[in-house]
Every structure is written in structure tokens, then in C-alpha cells.
Amino acid sequence: MLFNSFSFFIFFPVVVFLYYIVPAKWRTLLLLMASSYFYMAFVPKYILILFALITADFFLGKYIEGAVGVRRRMLLIFSVIANLGTLFVFKYFNFFNENIAALAGWLHWNYSPLLLTIILPLGLSFHIFQSLSYVIEVYRGRHPAERSYLAYALYVMFFPQLVAGPIERPQHLLPQLHLTHKLDFGNIRRGLERILWGLMKKIVIADNLAAYVDQVYNYPHNYSGPVLLVATIFFAFQVYCDFSGYSDIAVGSARVLGVELSENFNRPFLSLSMAEFWRRWHISLSNWLRDYLYYPLALKARGNARFRLSWALFVTMVLIGLWHGANWTFVVFGALHGTYLVVGQFTKNARERLAGWVGLTKIPRLLRTLQAATTFFLASIGFLVFRANSLSEAIYIFTNALSGTFRLVGETVSAFGQFSLSPFVNLISSLTLEGAGRRQFVFFWALIILFFLLDKKAASENEMDIFRGRKAWLRWSLYIIAALCIMNLGVTHEIPFIYFQF
């Protein structure tokens, strides 16, 4: 069931209504049944896999809490193998088998790969990471083993964040599931505001940009120069609005039910460095890998401290890329960001001295603008690899994206001095696609500029949305405008969220 589907707009109000009228002792079961129904709307039989892992981890958590020494460690290892083994079979088995077959062919070995005809259960990566966080926290003694099977199952299956996060920790979510949440109209208002904003980002911005991006990236060799560059910029905003829009709807839906989920985004396109970008982008995944992979790797690696940290950071980012999907484009995406972060660490002092030497530190606003623009440019290169269908297509897009762009921009700028608008019109015409006119192209850019200004305004208020704290008449005006935009400018057919595939 998609958040942007008509069925969800029937499902969610019914669940909220039932949640607040049934006795408190039945609410956990109600939400678990609702979450199961929500998941089964996709592929019903795969819920058996989720509940098999839930059952195993529930009992393993209790056994780990009571065990000591080697037995305690072996129980943890068994849980990790069960979870990651399941993920490997469904998500990576064919990928690794195909690559082994390719290597065997290159070495002239006789090897026939066994390929599984299965599809990846929706949200399996998110489910497994949330399950592992529970088991690891119990193992480390930071959270007691859960005694209620229903509460633990709901911790993993809670429908707002079941399919694409945010990835929760047991300390944050489990205690809330044991509370009796009273009907709070403040929570309902803030939750609905967040849902409305998330739908605005998904349906109006992301889904509209997808039309341009998909046409270019699905047939990249049909285009060159500025079109590829514009499509890459559009995809950066598409994937941000798509994923953060999902997170907004998830956080808002949970808030209506009285549950507070973790924030997953914090205006990443305002970041001044790639390190800051990853502190603002997909926060729950970054924090998960930092605590459970990066820190252990850094502590166990050999060599001097700087090498250990750099090596652990690079490996972590490669695995972040691989987590996104079984394709070499995702591996390169992770390696690219790992290189960004490692190089950024080693060059930080030199870059600060250079900025001081050229006088940029005396103009802090200009310096911040240049840093943010550079960060966005580097992130966009990563998104290019992320979106490309193959590495060869990614290389083609990257090498051709800038060809002809500077010439067209130069002609356009010089034309203003001659009071001629024809080069500007030619520039717009060259960027429009078949089936998409100039007005639609200008509309796309207007969406991006409007969203960026709203995002920046929210940042200046240190708020996650633009509605909170406004006067009633202004808030209702914004609600109506947002609803009208969704109804009149939004994409009407249901487009799945990008991160559903992970």
C-alpha cells in the first residue's frame, strides 16, 4: 500500500479511529494487525519471512540477555547470520553468482551459475537493520530484552516506517509502544501538517521531475550536453523530495497515533561539506552504520589512528552503497562518497588555509555559498551514478553532461548585453524534451526554486516544516494552497517511492 494511494487515505483514518476508541490493552494488537495488512497489500506471502525473523530475534534477544561469555556471543552471531543471510539470499545471491560466473568466463573456467527466480521482499533491508539494532543493543546491555511478543513484532512491523524507515532504535520506539496515547489534537494537527508537506514533496515535486529524469536516464545516448546536466540536477531534487517526502508522511502518520519517530533528513542540500551532507541525509542509516560498523572497524583496524579511521570510513561508505542495491552502480556510488569523505578529512586544513589566503573567510556568506554549491555538485555526481542503469551509462552521462553547456550559457549571457532574448529562448528549447514543452520545463525549475526557498526558510526557523507556529489564518491558507497544488499540479497516477526497492 503506497502512501500516495487512494487506499491509504481510507486505511489510515480507519486505523486512527479504531486506535483511539478501542481499550488500551488491544491497541498493540490492532496496530500489528493493521501493519500486517498494510504490508500484505504488496506481496502477501512475504510477511511469513518477516514474522519468521521476528520470532527468531524475539527469543534470541531473551536468550542473549540471560547468557554470558561465549554462549552470549554465539547467540548474537546466530542472529546476525540469520538476518544478513536472509538479506543475502533475496538481495545479493544472484548478483554475486553472476559476477562469479563472469570471472569464471574471463578465466576460461567451466561454471554454470545458479540464479534464483525470486523478488526482493519490500523493505527487507530496513526491517533487518531495525531487527539487528534491537539484538545488538540487548547484547551490549543498553536495552532490556522485550517481554511482549506483540510489542516487539510491532516495533519491527510498525506500518508508518515499515517499508522505508526511518530505522529506529529499541530505546526510542519500544517504550512508546507500551504507553497509552491519549487523543491529542495538537499531535493530530502537527501529524497531518507533516503528511500534507510530504505529499506535496512527493506528488507535486518528485513525481513531476521523474517524467523528465526517466526519459533522459532510460535512454541517455539519445541526449548530450545540457539535457544530461539538467536531468542530473532534477534527479538530485527528485530523490530528495521522494525519500524525504516518504519520511515526512511516516513521521506525520506516527505522530497522529501519538508516536514520535526519528528524523531522517535535515535539509542536506544546505550542507557545507560532504561529511555534513551525510549527517543530514538518511540520518537513521548513517547513524546505524556509524554505531554498528564504522566504530567497530575503526577500533579493530591496525595502523595509525588516521589510517584506521579513513579505512573504516571508506569501507562503511562502500557498504552503504551496496546496501542500496545489488548493482555495481551502487558499489561505485558508495566508493565515490567514501573517497569524498576520506579526501575531505585529509585536505580540511589545506582548504581552510586556502580560503583564508584568498580572503574568502572575510566574506563568510560567499564562502558558505561556494561550499554549499561544491557539496551539491559532488553529491549530484554521486546521484548520477546512483540513478544510471549501468556503469557504462554513468560514464557516458558524466563525460557528456558538460559538453556544450558552457557554450550555450556563454551565448545566453552575452545576448543580454545585446538586448536579445533569442539565445535564451534557444537555450530553453534545447533543454525541452519531446512531449514536454517550454512551459513544462520552466514549471520544473519553478518547483525546484520554490522548494529550495521553502526549505531554506524552514532552516532559518530551525523547524522541520513550514507550518508550525504560524497563526491560524496563515496556516489554513497554506493548507489550502498545498492541497490545491496536490490536486491540480500533482501526478495523478501512483508512482512508488524510490526507496521501496531497497
N, C-alpha and C positions, 0 to 999 in steps of 0.2 A: 504494500500500500504506500503510495507516494504522498508526501506532504502536500504536493501541489495537485492532488487529485480530488475529484468531487466526493469520492467515497470517504476520504479522510475528513472532509467537512461534515459528514454525517457521523462517522465513527467517533471523532474527538468530543463533540458536545454530548453525545450519549454517555461516553465513559466518564466525563466530568460530572454530569448529572447523577449518574449512579454512584460515583465515588463519594459524593457529599451527602447522599441520602441513606446509604447502607450503614449498618453498625460498623464501628471502627475495627472490630475483630475480623471482619470479612473484607476489608479493603485491600490487604495484601493479595489475597486470592483473586479478587476482582481485577486488580491491575495485572497480575500474572496471566490471567485468562485473556484479558484484553491485549496484552503484549504478544501472547502466543497467536491470537487471531490476527493481529497486525502483521506478524512475521509470516504466517501461513498464507497470507494474501499473495505472496510472491511464489515460493515453491514449497508446498505444504510438507512434503516428506522430509525436507532437510531440518525440520525442527527436531527430529529424532536425534540428529547428530549433536545439536546444541544441548539437548537435555541429557544425552549420554555424558558429555563433558561436564555439564553442571553437576550431575550426580557424582561423578568421579572426583571432581575437585572439592565438592562439599565434604565428602567423607575423608579425603586426603587432608584437607585443612584441619579437621578434628584429630586425625591421627598424628599429623605433624606437630600440633600443639602439645600433645602428650608424649611425644617421642624425644629421645636425646641421642647425642653422638652421631654415629654413622647411620643409624636407622633413620634419624630425622633428615639427614642429608639425602639418603636414598629415596625417601618418600617425595622430597622436593624434586629430585631428578626424574622420578617416575611421572610426576605431574607435568613437568616441562616437556618430557619426551612425548607424552600423550597429546598435549596441546599442540606443540610445534610439529609433531609427526602428522597429526590430522591436517594442519595447515599445509604441510609439505605435500601430502598426497593430493589434496584438492587444488592447490595453487601452483606448486612448483615441480611436481613429478614429471609432467610432460616437457616442461621447459628444460630441465636438466637432462632428461633422456634424449631429447632432440639434439642438445649440444654435445652429449657424449657420442651420439651417432655421427654428428658432423666431424668430430675429432677423429673418430674411428675411420671414417671415409678418407679424411686427409692423410691418415697413417696407413691406408690400404688394409685396414683390418676388416674382418667379416663380422658385422654387428647389426642385428635387426632390432630396432628399438620397440619396446612395448609401450604403447600410448593408451591412456585411459580415456574413455568417452564419457567424461563427467563434466559437470559445470561447477563453478565455484559457488558454494552457498553464500547468499547475500550477507555482507558484513562480517564474514568469518574472522578476518584479521582483527577487527575491533573487538569482537566477542572474546577471542583468545587472549588478546593483550589485557583486557579487563579481568578475565579469569586468572591469568598469571599474576597480575598485580595483587590480587587477594591472597593467593597461595604464598607468594614471596613475602608479603607483609606479615602473614601469620608465621612463616618460618623465621623472620627476623625479630619476632616478638613485638612488633609495632601495632598489631591489631589482634584481638582475640578471635578464635575460630567462631564462626556463626553457628548458633544452635538451631535456628529455624531454617528448614529446607526451603520453605516458601519464600522467606525473606532473601536468602542467598540466590535462589533462582530469579527472583525479581531484580536483584542487584545486577545480574548479568543480562536479563531479558527486558529491562525497563524500556518500553517502546519509544519514548522520545529520542533516546540516544542509542538504540539497539543496533541500527544499521550503519551509522557513520559517526558515532561518537557524540560528544567528547568522551574520551577514555577516562573513566572515573577510578578513584582510589577507594578502597573499602572504608577508610576513616572518614571520608567525606560523604559518601552516598548511603552506606548501610545504616548508620544511626538515624538518618532522616526517614528511612523506610519503616522504622519502628515507632515513629512519632504519630500522634493523632493530629492531623492537619485540619484546623477549623476553616470554615468558609471565610475567606478574606478577600474583600472586593478590591483592596489595593494590590494584592498579588494577581488577581484576575485581570485587572486593568493593565498592569505592567507586563503580564504574560501575553495578553492579546496585542499590546503595542509591539512587542518583540516579534510575535508571529507575523503581524502585518508588515513590519520592516523586512523580515526575512523573505516573505513572499514577494515584496517589491524588488528586492535584490535578485531573486531567482527568476521570477516570471518576466519582469519588465526589462531588467538589465542583462542577466546572464543568458537567458534563452533567446533574446533578440540578437545578442552578439554571436551566439552559436551559429546562426544562419550564415554569417559571413565567414567565420572561422572554419566551419566544417567544409564549406565549398572550396576554400583555398587549401586547407591541410589534407583533405581527402584526395585532391588532385594537384599537388604542389608544382609539378612540372609544367602545368598549364599557365603558370604565373611566374613573374620575376620582379625584382626591384621593390618598389614601394608597396605593392599589394602584399607581398610576403611580410614586409616590415609591419604594415598596419594590422595584418591578421595576427601577428605575434603579439602586438600590443593589446589587441582586442582579446586574445585568449588569456593574457595575464589578468585582465579585469573579469573575464568570463569565469575563470576557475575560482577567483577570489570571491566574486559575488555568489557563485553557485554553492561553494562549500561553506562560506561564512553565512550565506542565507539559510542553508540547512541547519547550521549550528544555532542561528537565531531562532528558528522555528522550534528546534529541540529544547533550547533553554526556555523559550516562552511557554511551550506546552507543559514542561515540567513545573514551571512557576505557577501556572494556573492550578496545578494539583498541589501546590504548596512545597514543592521540592526544588532546591537550588542546585543546578548543575554548574560545573566549572566552565569558565570562559575558554573558548578555543581560538579566538582571534583578537588582536588588539591593534588594528589599523597598520598592518605590516608595510604598506606602501609609503608610510611616513618614516620608515626606518632609515637610519644614517649609516648603517653598516650591515653586512651580511650576517654577522653574529646577532645583531639586534633584530634583523629580519626573522631569524629562527626563534627568537624569544617572543615574537609577536604572531608567527604563522603556525597554525596547527599546534597550539601550545601543549595540549594534552599528550600528543605523540612525542613531541620534543622532550617534554619532562619525563615521560615514561622511559625513553631510551637513555636519557641522561642518567637517571637514577639506577636503572637495572642493567645497563650495558656500558655506557661511557665510563662511569666511575669505577666499576669493577675492572674493566680493561686497563684503565689508567693506573690503577693500583698494582695490578699484576704484571704489567709490562716491564721489561728490563731496559736499562739505559738511563740516561739523564732525564730529569723531570720534564724538560721541554720536549724531548723526543717522545716520551711516553704519552704526554697529553696530545701531541699532534697525531701520533699514530692511532690512539684511541678515538680521537675526533674524526679522523678520516674513515676509519672502519665503521664507526657509528653512522656516518652520513651515507656510506655505500649501502649499509643495511636498511637505512631509511628509504633509499631509492628502491631496493629490492622488495621492501615491504609493500610498496605501491603496486607492484605487479611483476609477473614473470616475463620480462622482456628486457633486452639489452638496453633499450632506451631508458628504462627506469634505473638500471645499474649505472649508466653513464650520468644520468641526472643526479644521482646520489654522489658519485665520484666528483662531479663538477662542483657541487656545493661543498663537498669535503675539501677540495682544492681551494675554493674561495676562503673557507674559514681558516685553513692552515696558513695560506699565504697572508691572509689578513692579520693573523697573530704575529707572524714574523716581520711584517712590514709596518705595523702600527706606529712604532716610534719614528720611523723614517717618514711616514706620511704626515705625522703631526709636525715634524721639523720642517718638511717641505711647505706645508700650509702656512707656517709661521714665517718662513723665508720669503714667500711671495706676497705676504701681507693679508692672506685670507682670514687669519684669526682676528684681524681688526674689523672685519666685516662679517660678523657671525651669521647673519641671515643669509648672505650669499654663500658662505661656507656650508651651512646646513642644506641649502638648496642643491648645491653641487653634490654633496654627499648623498642626499636622497635620490637625485637623478641617477648617479652612478650605481647605487644599490638597486634601483628599479631596472636599469639596463642589464646588470648582471643577473638579476632574478629572471628577467624576460628571456635571456639566453637559456637558462635552466628550463623555463616553461616551454620553450621551443622544442627542446629535446624530449620533455615530458609528453608533449602533445603529438609529436611526429609518429607516424606509423612504423618507421624503421630508422635505423641509424643512417642508412644511405639517404633517406629523405630528409633527415635532420641536417645532414651535411649540405645537401643541396639548398635547403631553405636558408641556412646560416650564410653560405657563401654568396647567395644571390640576393639576400634581403636588402643590402645596402647599394647594390648596383643601380645606378640611375637615380637614386633618391636625392643625392646631393645636387645633381644637375637640375632636377625638377624644382627642388626647393630654391636653388640659386636663381633660376629663371623667374620664379614666382616673386621672390624678394625684390629683384631688380626691376620687375614690372611695376611695382608700386611707385618707384621713382619716376616712371614714365607715365603714371596715371593710367595704366592699362590693367584691366582685370582678366584679360583673355588667358594669360598663363596660369592664373589662379583657377579659372574655370577648367582649363586643360588638366591641371593637377587633380582636381576633384574628379573629373571624368575618367582619368587614368586609374583611379582607385576604386571606382564603382565596378561591380561585377554584373555579369549577365543575369537579368531577373531582379536586380536591385538598382534602383535609380539613385540620382544625386540626393534627393530628399531623404531617402532611407540612410544613405551614407552619413549625411550631416546629422541625422537623428541619432545614429550610433555614437558619434562623437559628443553630441549634446548629452546623451545618457552618461558617458564616462565623465565628462566635466562636471555635470550635476552631482553625480555620486561622489566624486573626489572632493568637491566643495562641502557636501554634507558630511562626509567622513572627517574632513579636516575641522569642521565646526564642532562635531561631536568630540574630537580630540581636545579642542581648546576648552571644552567644558568638563573634560575628564569623565565623560559618560559613555555608556555602551550603545545608547540610542539617542535619537534627537527629540524624543517626546517627553522624557521625564523632567518634571519640574516646571513645565510650561503652564500658562494659565488655561483654564478650561476652554475658552472660546478659540484660542490658538491651537490647542491640542486637537479639538474636534475638526477644525479647519484642515489640519494636517492629515487626520484620519480620512476625511472625505476625499482630499486630493490624492492620497495614496491609493484608496480604494478605486477611485476613478481611473488612475493610471493603470492599475492592475487589470481592470475590466476593459479598458479601451486601448491600451498600449501593450499589454502583456500578450505572450504567446498562449493561444488557447489550448492547443493540444499538450498532453502530458509528456514532458521530457524528463527522463530520470536524472537524478543528481549524479554528477561526475564521480564522486567518491563512493557511490554504491558498488562500483566494480571492484573495490579494494576490500 
